[in-house]
Amino acid sequence: MDVQLGWRACSRCQGFINVTGAGGTCLGNQMHEFSASAEYRALWSTFPANVQSGWGSCTRCGRMAFRGAPGVCWDGAPHEYDQFAPDYGVPFGPDHPGTEAGWRWCARCQCLNDMNNPSHACFAGGDHDLSGSAEYVVQRIATGMQGWWGWCRRCQGLVSGEGQGVCHGGEAHDYDTGTLFTLPFGSTTVGAQSGWRRCARCAMLAFAPDGPGVCYAGGDHDLRGPYDYGVLVDTVPTSAQPGWRRCSKCQVLSYTGFEIGTCPAGGTHDHAASPVHGLWPSYAKDGQPGFRACARCEALVSIVVARGECRGGGLHDVRASAAYVVTEGFVPPGGDGWRRCARCQVLVFGGFETGGLCFDGGGHDLTDSMLYGAFVSDPPENAEPGWRRCRVCQELVRTTGAPGACHAGQPHDVTDSAEYLVAVELPPVPPPPAGPRLTVTESADRVTLTGTGFTAGATVELAIRLGAAAVTQQVTSDPTGGFSHVITEVVPAPADATVLASTPEGELATGRLTSFVPAALVPH
């Protein structure tokens, strides 16, 4: 019995959806809605007695449906299946560890449906007919990594998925598909902070322990999603991107490298009390970051989800390691078949099979791992040689130093292994945000406000606010959309002041004064 990743629950049709397939149309010719979904696995191949076979993934709607009858797809036509697609199985009854109960079969649409969802909508119209259904369960992934988190160039926040949620002003997020990040869920590794949740309304990452925070969609965040996420805090490791902070007013995580975003609670985000946070890029030039070499066992370890147990005892020792990246999805010729063990977090050769020996002598758990690749030939310029596969534990281990510890205290056996090369990479930097930007320069004798990216010849209102006090000034942008405004009467800032540059057409850029403010803002 094998498992397949890439399944979600749709909150609109309650279906069990294959997000990696060609289908995916929901009720009313809309897209499926996965904003509150956990991540699931589907079973295929051969099955034990308490797993029912005969299920398929419809190529039109993407739903898991029973193939014993035509059923009804999103437009009333029968479901369709790829003739070469696998036969899926759905567990039923008790005694299925790691599963989620509450799933039922509908005799009308033939689909598997999430009855934990209070809204019911059958493709055949009306409610589902569950009269002949068994009590099914599906395998839910408890821990792992999500790589579809992106940066919004309008509010500077971290957003889950393109086209999801609401930004300031009720507009859609300006989701940068070229700058994606990986968030670990269900487990908090060393150096990370738990308690982060996804808001189902604005689709942003918010810190739950300090209160729900104010949402761009109005009111409080809805943080009832299925997962608790971990975010790097205080010390950001090499190959993770720093510059992220939490706003104490709205609780969202936003990037501070360019400008301070507009806060749904009013004004700009307040990061004064926030520690420094960091995020793992979803991909770098030569692969996925977050890998390190353990000084005791010499294995290549992922530190994104958890530090992992070392066969030398305790957690892997990666303190002196360089930052490595490993290709994900793209597999170099001859270097395929590598996966991450969920138990020890080491890169293991095993394909879809569990192979080798884990830290305690048991088998590796490669169930939920993506497919990784290691370079054998044509490596990138920054690749490090001297990595080989151990015949005993099947792990990728470094052989340029002292032999690492394998099973039963013996050194790794790399006989007949090819030589692999692992890339060393620094984190990518997000591109400058599109649209208006405001740069603030402070000194004891002047404050300079420099704008770029505005409409040529636009009237720009500059508003500087310190508590309840405010001063405003209008300037006109030049033919390139820029301006420079100098304030010469300044005094030391008693507190941070926000700066907003806006036009009647809705263009907006923000900044902050931390050392000096206009004298007119401070009572004499």
Secondary structure as UniProt FT lines:
FT   STRAND          2..9
FT   TURN            11..13
FT   STRAND          15..18
FT   TURN            19..20
FT   HELIX           27..29
FT   TURN            35..36
FT   STRAND          40..44
FT   TURN            49..50
FT   STRAND          51..57
FT   TURN            59..61
FT   STRAND          63..66
FT   TURN            67..68
FT   TURN            74..75
FT   TURN            83..84
FT   STRAND          88..92
FT   TURN            97..98
FT   STRAND          99..105
FT   TURN            107..109
FT   STRAND          111..114
FT   TURN            115..116
FT   TURN            123..124
FT   TURN            131..132
FT   STRAND          136..140
FT   STRAND          144..152
FT   TURN            153..155
FT   STRAND          157..160
FT   TURN            162..163
FT   HELIX           168..170
FT   STRAND          175..185
FT   TURN            190..191
FT   STRAND          192..198
FT   TURN            200..202
FT   STRAND          204..207
FT   TURN            209..210
FT   TURN            216..217
FT   STRAND          229..233
FT   TURN            238..239
FT   STRAND          241..246
FT   TURN            248..250
FT   STRAND          252..255
FT   TURN            264..265
FT   TURN            272..273
FT   STRAND          277..281
FT   TURN            285..286
FT   STRAND          287..293
FT   TURN            295..297
FT   STRAND          299..302
FT   TURN            311..312
FT   TURN            319..320
FT   STRAND          324..328
FT   TURN            333..334
FT   STRAND          338..340
FT   TURN            342..344
FT   STRAND          346..349
FT   TURN            351..352
FT   TURN            359..360
FT   TURN            367..368
FT   STRAND          372..373
FT   TURN            381..382
FT   STRAND          383..389
FT   TURN            391..393
FT   STRAND          395..398
FT   HELIX           407..409
FT   TURN            415..416
FT   STRAND          420..424
FT   STRAND          437..442
FT   STRAND          447..452
FT   TURN            456..457
FT   STRAND          459..466
FT   TURN            467..468
FT   STRAND          469..476
FT   TURN            479..480
FT   STRAND          483..487
FT   STRAND          490..492
FT   STRAND          497..502
FT   TURN            504..505
FT   STRAND          508..513
FT   STRAND          516..518
FT   HELIX           519..521
//
